[in-house]
């Protein structure tokens, strides 16, 4: 595969990870599919597969925690930082 294809695959995946970090409904499923497809096409190495999957899962977990904390604070009448 070409360097351009590999770079473009990583760019699209990175963009999806970033979008999950600000989403009101973070979901790893679509991005996991992108990562798996890029790996199957030989655009990612084993190490990149693991690294991107870990980053995605950490991002989704952190964003869900942030949204949950904001919702709990709102229920308790506390000041909620902007999400």
Secondary structure, 3 states (H helix, E strand, C coil): CCHHHHHHHHHHHHHHHHHHHHCCCCCCHHHHHHHHHHHHCCCCCHHHHHHHHHHHHHHHHHHHHHHHHHHHHHHCCCCCCCC
